């Protein structure tokens, strides 16, 4: 008698060995052939619609655990809404603008390659993003994520860019946009503007102090009258001191 025959284990039809390299292609093919998501969209087209607003990932490299957590959690919502009787069209997309892609292209080719040819740099970024979209899409499908993977969008699609400009025009037309001035953070190294969320300031220890001095007699200090509650600097007295005359 063999030892395994003495164990009280359930009897199953599936093999004990995972054999993933061979099994995964079979599973993916079954998912593709069954087309469960497409069939559900067709069957639920007259039901109440539910739209998941998904912040698209950057097309700047292979997916990692952050992508997996993000997509899987959102897929929970999609599938739960489907099971609750909603019509849930989900069109996956990719963000193809900004520094993440540009930095990867610079890392691959070097900064000097496109220094005098910005159009070639843009073309290289577009080509790089297209390759990453294909790779990421295949990996998201392998995770079992529901979506219209045959018709995804990217922010660099011409029709998407056109819709963005049209939407901006409507916002201006409806007076939702105002004109003003604000500082724009510029990265000298990347030669690009930075979002405020991307700017980090290093904490420093300084010997400078701020001191308030109340002016008792302003008759002979007419030049200071317009400086009420304004911050100014004086070299007298304490070193590295900012004086606030009140």
C-alpha positions in Angstrom: 0.0 0.0 0.0 1.3 3.5 -0.9 1.2 6.2 1.7 -0.9 8.5 -0.5 -3.7 5.9 -0.5 -4.0 6.2 3.3 -4.8 10.0 3.1 -8.4 11.1 3.1 -8.2 13.6 0.2 -11.0 14.7 -2.1 -11.2 13.1 -5.5 -10.9 15.7 -8.3 -10.7 15.6 -12.1 -8.0 18.3 -12.4 -4.3 17.4 -12.3 -2.2 17.9 -9.2 0.6 19.5 -11.2 0.0 23.1 -12.2 1.9 22.9 -15.5 1.3 26.6 -16.0 3.4 27.2 -19.2 1.1 24.8 -21.0 -2.1 25.5 -19.1 -2.1 29.3 -19.3 -2.4 29.4 -23.1 -5.3 27.0 -23.0 -7.1 29.1 -20.3 -6.5 32.3 -22.3 -7.8 30.7 -25.5 -10.9 29.5 -23.6 -11.6 33.0 -22.3 -11.1 34.4 -25.8 -13.4 31.8 -27.5 -16.1 32.1 -24.9 -16.1 35.9 -25.1 -18.2 36.2 -21.9 -17.8 39.9 -21.6 -18.9 40.6 -25.2 -21.9 38.3 -24.8 -22.9 40.0 -21.5 -22.7 43.5 -23.2 -25.1 42.2 -25.9 -27.5 40.7 -23.5 -27.5 43.7 -21.1 -27.6 46.5 -23.7 -31.2 47.6 -22.7 -30.4 47.6 -19.0 -29.3 50.5 -16.9 -25.8 51.6 -17.7 -22.9 51.8 -15.3 -19.7 53.6 -16.3 -16.5 53.1 -14.4 -14.2 56.2 -14.8 -10.8 54.6 -14.9 -7.6 56.7 -14.6 -5.5 55.1 -17.4 -2.0 53.9 -16.7 1.1 55.4 -18.3 2.4 53.5 -21.4 6.0 53.6 -20.1 7.0 50.1 -19.2 5.9 46.6 -18.1 3.1 46.3 -15.6 4.0 45.8 -11.9 2.2 44.9 -8.7 0.7 48.4 -8.6 -1.0 47.9 -12.0 -2.3 44.5 -10.9 -3.8 45.8 -7.7 -5.4 48.8 -9.5 -6.9 46.8 -12.3 -8.0 43.9 -10.3 -9.8 46.0 -7.7 -11.6 47.9 -10.5 -12.4 44.6 -12.2 -14.2 43.6 -8.9 -16.4 46.6 -9.4 -17.1 45.9 -13.1 -18.0 42.2 -12.5 -20.1 43.0 -9.4 -22.1 45.5 -11.3 -22.6 43.0 -14.2 -23.8 40.5 -11.7 -26.1 43.1 -10.2 -27.8 43.5 -13.6 -26.2 46.6 -15.0 -24.9 47.2 -18.6 -21.2 47.9 -17.9 -19.2 49.0 -21.0 -15.6 49.4 -20.0 -13.1 50.8 -22.6 -9.5 50.5 -21.4 -7.1 53.2 -22.2 -3.6 54.6 -21.7 -2.0 57.9 -20.8 0.7 58.6 -23.4 1.7 62.1 -22.5 4.2 63.6 -20.1 7.6 62.9 -18.6 7.3 59.1 -17.8 7.5 58.2 -21.5 10.0 60.9 -22.4 12.3 59.8 -19.6 12.2 56.2 -20.8 13.0 57.2 -24.4 15.9 59.4 -23.2 17.2 56.5 -21.1 17.1 54.3 -24.1 18.6 56.6 -26.7 20.4 59.3 -24.7 19.5 63.0 -24.4 21.9 64.1 -27.1 20.3 62.1 -29.9 17.2 64.3 -30.3 18.7 67.6 -29.1 18.2 69.3 -32.4 15.3 67.3 -33.7 12.2 67.6 -31.5 10.0 66.0 -34.1 12.1 62.8 -34.1 11.9 62.8 -30.3 8.1 63.0 -30.4 8.0 60.2 -33.0 10.3 58.0 -30.9 8.0 58.6 -27.8 4.9 57.6 -29.8 6.6 54.4 -31.1 7.7 53.5 -27.6 4.2 54.1 -26.2 2.6 52.0 -28.9 4.9 49.1 -28.0 4.2 49.4 -24.3 0.4 49.5 -24.9 0.6 46.2 -26.7 2.6 44.6 -24.0 0.5 46.0 -21.1 -2.8 45.0 -22.9 -1.6 41.4 -23.2 -0.7 41.3 -19.5 -4.0 42.8 -18.4 -5.9 40.2 -20.4 -3.8 37.5 -18.7 -5.1 38.9 -15.4 -8.6 38.1 -16.5 -9.7 41.8 -16.6 -13.0 42.4 -18.4 -12.9 45.2 -21.0 -13.3 46.0 -24.7 -9.7 45.1 -25.4 -10.2 45.0 -29.2 -11.1 48.8 -29.1 -8.9 50.5 -26.5 -8.1 54.2 -26.6 -4.9 56.2 -25.9 -4.5 59.9 -25.1 -2.3 60.2 -28.2 -5.0 59.2 -30.6 -5.8 62.0 -32.9 -9.6 61.8 -32.3 -9.0 61.8 -28.5 -6.8 64.9 -28.8 -9.4 66.6 -31.0 -12.1 65.9 -28.4 -9.9 67.4 -25.7 -9.5 70.6 -27.7 -13.2 70.7 -28.4 -14.0 70.2 -24.7 -11.6 73.0 -23.8 -13.3 75.3 -26.4 -16.7 74.6 -24.8 -15.4 75.4 -21.3 -14.1 78.7 -22.6 -17.4 79.4 -24.3 -19.3 78.8 -21.1 -16.9 81.0 -19.1 -15.6 78.2 -17.0 -12.0 79.2 -17.8 -10.4 82.4 -16.5 -7.2 84.0 -17.5 -4.6 84.8 -14.9 -1.0 84.4 -13.9 0.6 81.7 -11.9 4.2 80.3 -11.6 5.1 77.3 -13.8 7.6 75.0 -12.3 10.3 74.2 -14.9 12.7 71.3 -14.8 16.1 72.4 -16.3 17.3 68.8 -16.5 14.2 67.5 -18.4 13.5 70.8 -20.2 9.8 70.4 -19.3 7.2 71.9 -17.1 6.4 70.1 -13.9 3.0 69.6 -12.2 2.8 71.0 -8.7 2.3 67.5 -7.3 5.7 66.5 -8.8 7.6 69.3 -7.0 9.2 68.3 -3.7 11.1 70.7 -1.4 14.0 69.6 0.7 13.8 70.5 4.4 16.6 72.8 5.5 17.9 74.2 8.8 18.4 78.0 8.6 19.7 80.6 11.0 17.4 83.2 9.6 14.6 84.5 11.9 11.6 86.7 11.3 11.0 89.6 13.8 8.1 92.0 14.0 9.0 95.6 15.0 6.2 98.1 15.7 6.8 101.6 14.4 5.9 104.1 17.2 6.4 107.3 15.2 5.7 107.3 11.5 5.8 111.0 10.9 9.3 111.0 9.7 9.0 107.6 8.0 6.7 108.5 5.2 8.5 106.1 2.9 7.4 103.2 5.1 3.7 104.0 5.1 3.1 102.0 2.0 5.0 99.1 3.5 2.4 98.3 6.2 2.2 94.6 6.8 4.7 93.9 4.0 7.9 91.9 4.5 11.1 93.7 3.8 14.8 93.0 4.5 17.3 95.1 6.3 21.0 94.6 6.8 21.1 96.2 10.2 20.7 94.5 13.5 20.5 90.7 13.5 22.2 88.9 10.7 19.9 87.1 8.2 16.8 88.7 9.7 13.6 89.6 7.9 11.9 92.6 9.3 8.2 93.0 9.2 7.3 96.6 10.1 3.8 96.9 11.5 
